Amino acid sequence: MSGGAVDRLPGGKEAELHAMLDAAYPVVPPDLAARAMARGSRRLRRRRLARTALLLLLLAAVVAAAVWAIAVWPSPPPLNVPPPPGGW
């Protein structure tokens, strides 16, 4: 088992793979974690704000639909009302 799957790479990819693995690791900026955390916090705030806005919009739509339905609903005829004077 010398090399395993690396020996079977077609088209000279083995040398390219070894070159990538042997290369030095890139330098990571020292403030990368802090920047990532700040970016994640901003994303979460924006997502929470968007969710709250959509929920408020949905609530406003439900209230508007309920008010509209109450406004257009026909009122029941009054009960126990004598006929108008003079007949029908």
C-alpha positions in Angstrom: 0.0 0.0 0.0 2.4 2.6 -1.1 0.5 5.8 -2.0 -3.0 4.3 -2.3 -5.4 6.3 -4.4 -2.7 8.9 -5.2 -0.9 6.5 -7.5 -4.0 6.1 -9.6 -4.6 9.7 -10.5 -4.9 10.2 -14.3 -3.1 12.8 -16.4 -0.2 13.8 -14.1 -2.5 15.0 -11.4 -0.3 13.1 -8.8 2.5 15.7 -9.1 0.1 18.5 -8.9 -1.5 17.0 -5.8 1.9 16.5 -4.1 2.9 20.1 -4.9 -0.3 21.4 -3.3 0.2 19.2 -0.2 3.9 20.1 0.1 3.3 23.9 -0.2 3.4 26.1 2.9 0.2 27.0 4.6 -1.1 30.5 3.8 -0.7 33.2 6.4 -3.9 33.8 8.3 -4.6 37.4 9.4 -4.5 37.6 13.2 -7.9 39.4 13.4 -9.7 36.8 11.2 -11.7 35.3 14.0 -12.9 38.6 15.3 -13.9 39.7 11.8 -15.7 36.5 11.2 -17.5 36.8 14.5 -18.5 40.4 13.7 -19.8 39.4 10.3 -21.8 36.5 11.8 -23.3 38.8 14.4 -24.3 41.2 11.7 -25.9 38.4 9.7 -27.8 37.1 12.6 -29.1 40.6 13.5 -30.2 41.2 9.9 -31.9 37.8 9.8 -33.7 38.5 13.1 -34.8 41.9 11.8 -36.1 40.5 8.6 -38.0 37.7 10.4 -39.5 40.2 12.8 -40.5 42.5 9.9 -42.1 39.6 8.0 -44.0 38.5 11.1 -45.3 42.0 11.7 -46.3 42.3 8.1 -48.2 39.0 8.4 -49.9 40.1 11.6 -50.9 43.4 9.9 -52.3 41.4 6.9 -54.3 39.1 9.2 -55.7 42.1 11.1 -56.6 43.9 7.9 -58.3 40.8 6.5 -60.3 40.4 9.7 -61.4 44.1 9.7 -62.4 43.8 6.1 -64.3 40.6 6.7 -66.2 42.2 9.6 -67.0 45.3 7.5 -68.4 43.4 4.5 -70.2 40.7 6.4 -74.0 41.2 6.1 -75.7 42.0 9.3 -78.5 39.7 10.4 -82.1 41.1 10.1 -83.4 42.5 13.3 -85.6 40.2 15.3 -89.1 41.0 16.7 -89.6 44.1 14.7 -93.2 45.0 13.8 -94.0 45.6 10.2 -93.9 49.2 9.0 -97.2 51.1 9.4 -99.4 51.1 6.4 -98.7 47.5 5.4 -96.3 46.1 3.0 
